């Protein structure tokens, strides 16, 4: 495909983890056009901030449905598309709404998966995979359609997750380390025990407290509890109940994507549920330990990153419940005990 002077808008996934797993696809698109196209990213404001420091996008268009400021509204985005005459929209989103926006914006080429009834709105509808596949492949498949072929490449490079930080984010990291009095990054573990989109994927407060004590007492590491704006009370409670001076939280630090990026980049290891912070740490090449409860390992699979998965493979798994365990036992997370997790942490940090 001749990319000279093309204007391409990439509709970014709505969730942090999904956006990170889309980075191999975005990098592949960027490299294929090799400076002969203008790439614009459209997405939620915090998703756009995730890509600060990355070289791929020339412009950003913030868009969100709920509580949108006028410039972030659907109507404003459509007007912008019509005004700037985009040639192509690559929809890494799955919704009918985003396909409709691209169609209403008069974007000639609209490439995305034909799901949610939106096939009629796409100029190049892509067939949904017949079986569950890793999200990295799910997004790469769409870029292969744009390019017209699968680019032969070392799989380590093709599947590598990638994020960057800015000088401002690095300065923020220095400030956080100084404010909290953390040890050197090689002696800091990050725990992320919550999940922004599912209570069922969360690990218990009691387990987090016990694991924090084990790490501090037996490894002499610092523990930094990651949290979002709605998780500050939980993070503070873990710190208080641990009764250890080397357990800290991000609750009183600037709670934004920049804080999360730089802390996850610096820490020795991230222990996390199946949520955004897990994938951000992986994108910086850091080892991770995932507490995988109800969800499927298939979606997050990537053999070319340093990830260790703890899961029980129960008969009722996988499930994608959001608010409560359908079987009313929540064994998938309860059986991932602090002792079991700590034993795995020891193996990883001593490698």
Secondary structure in CASP SS format (residue, H / E / C, confidence):
PFRMAT SS
TARGET T0000
AUTHOR 0000-0000-0000
METHOD secondary structure of the structure
MODEL  1
X C 1.00
X C 1.00
X C 1.00
X C 1.00
X C 1.00
X E 1.00
X E 1.00
X E 1.00
X E 1.00
X E 1.00
X E 1.00
X C 1.00
X C 1.00
X C 1.00
X C 1.00
X H 1.00
X H 1.00
X H 1.00
X H 1.00
X H 1.00
X H 1.00
X C 1.00
X H 1.00
X H 1.00
X H 1.00
X H 1.00
X H 1.00
X H 1.00
X H 1.00
X H 1.00
X H 1.00
X H 1.00
X H 1.00
X C 1.00
X C 1.00
X C 1.00
X E 1.00
X E 1.00
X E 1.00
X E 1.00
X E 1.00
X E 1.00
X E 1.00
X C 1.00
X H 1.00
X H 1.00
X H 1.00
X H 1.00
X H 1.00
X H 1.00
X C 1.00
X C 1.00
X C 1.00
X C 1.00
X C 1.00
X C 1.00
X C 1.00
X C 1.00
X E 1.00
X E 1.00
X E 1.00
X E 1.00
X C 1.00
X C 1.00
X C 1.00
X C 1.00
X C 1.00
X C 1.00
X C 1.00
X H 1.00
X H 1.00
X H 1.00
X C 1.00
X H 1.00
X H 1.00
X H 1.00
X H 1.00
X H 1.00
X H 1.00
X H 1.00
X H 1.00
X H 1.00
X H 1.00
X H 1.00
X C 1.00
X C 1.00
X C 1.00
X E 1.00
X E 1.00
X E 1.00
X E 1.00
X C 1.00
X C 1.00
X C 1.00
X C 1.00
X H 1.00
X H 1.00
X H 1.00
X H 1.00
X H 1.00
X H 1.00
X H 1.00
X H 1.00
X H 1.00
X C 1.00
X C 1.00
X C 1.00
X C 1.00
X E 1.00
X E 1.00
X E 1.00
X E 1.00
X E 1.00
X C 1.00
X C 1.00
X C 1.00
X C 1.00
X C 1.00
X H 1.00
X H 1.00
X H 1.00
X C 1.00
X C 1.00
X E 1.00
X E 1.00
X E 1.00
X C 1.00
X C 1.00
X C 1.00
X C 1.00
X C 1.00
X C 1.00
X C 1.00
X C 1.00
X H 1.00
X H 1.00
X H 1.00
X H 1.00
X H 1.00
X H 1.00
X H 1.00
X H 1.00
X H 1.00
X H 1.00
X H 1.00
X H 1.00
X H 1.00
X C 1.00
X C 1.00
X C 1.00
X C 1.00
X C 1.00
X C 1.00
X C 1.00
X H 1.00
X H 1.00
X H 1.00
X H 1.00
X C 1.00
X C 1.00
X C 1.00
X C 1.00
X C 1.00
X C 1.00
X C 1.00
X C 1.00
X H 1.00
X H 1.00
X H 1.00
X H 1.00
X H 1.00
X H 1.00
X H 1.00
X H 1.00
X H 1.00
X H 1.00
X H 1.00
X H 1.00
X H 1.00
X H 1.00
X C 1.00
X C 1.00
X C 1.00
X C 1.00
X H 1.00
X H 1.00
X H 1.00
X E 1.00
X E 1.00
X E 1.00
X E 1.00
X E 1.00
X C 1.00
X C 1.00
X C 1.00
X C 1.00
X C 1.00
X C 1.00
X H 1.00
X H 1.00
X H 1.00
X C 1.00
X C 1.00
X C 1.00
X H 1.00
X H 1.00
X H 1.00
X H 1.00
X H 1.00
X H 1.00
X H 1.00
X H 1.00
X H 1.00
X H 1.00
X H 1.00
X H 1.00
X H 1.00
X H 1.00
X H 1.00
X C 1.00
X C 1.00
X E 1.00
X E 1.00
X E 1.00
X E 1.00
X C 1.00
X C 1.00
X C 1.00
X C 1.00
X C 1.00
X C 1.00
X H 1.00
X H 1.00
X H 1.00
X H 1.00
X H 1.00
X H 1.00
X H 1.00
X H 1.00
X H 1.00
X H 1.00
X H 1.00
X C 1.00
X C 1.00
X C 1.00
X C 1.00
X E 1.00
X E 1.00
X E 1.00
X C 1.00
X C 1.00
X C 1.00
X C 1.00
X C 1.00
X C 1.00
X C 1.00
X H 1.00
X H 1.00
X H 1.00
X H 1.00
X H 1.00
X H 1.00
X H 1.00
X H 1.00
X H 1.00
X H 1.00
X C 1.00
X C 1.00
X E 1.00
X E 1.00
X E 1.00
X E 1.00
X E 1.00
X C 1.00
X C 1.00
X H 1.00
X H 1.00
X H 1.00
X H 1.00
X H 1.00
X H 1.00
X H 1.00
X H 1.00
X C 1.00
X C 1.00
X C 1.00
X E 1.00
X E 1.00
X E 1.00
X E 1.00
X E 1.00
X C 1.00
X C 1.00
X C 1.00
X C 1.00
X C 1.00
X H 1.00
X H 1.00
X H 1.00
X H 1.00
X C 1.00
X C 1.00
X C 1.00
X C 1.00
X C 1.00
X C 1.00
X E 1.00
X E 1.00
X E 1.00
X E 1.00
X C 1.00
X C 1.00
X C 1.00
X C 1.00
X C 1.00
X C 1.00
X C 1.00
X C 1.00
X C 1.00
X C 1.00
X C 1.00
X C 1.00
X C 1.00
X C 1.00
X C 1.00
X C 1.00
X C 1.00
X C 1.00
X C 1.00
X C 1.00
X H 1.00
X H 1.00
X H 1.00
X H 1.00
X C 1.00
X C 1.00
X C 1.00
X H 1.00
X H 1.00
X H 1.00
X H 1.00
X H 1.00
X H 1.00
X H 1.00
X H 1.00
X H 1.00
X H 1.00
X H 1.00
X H 1.00
X C 1.00
X C 1.00
END
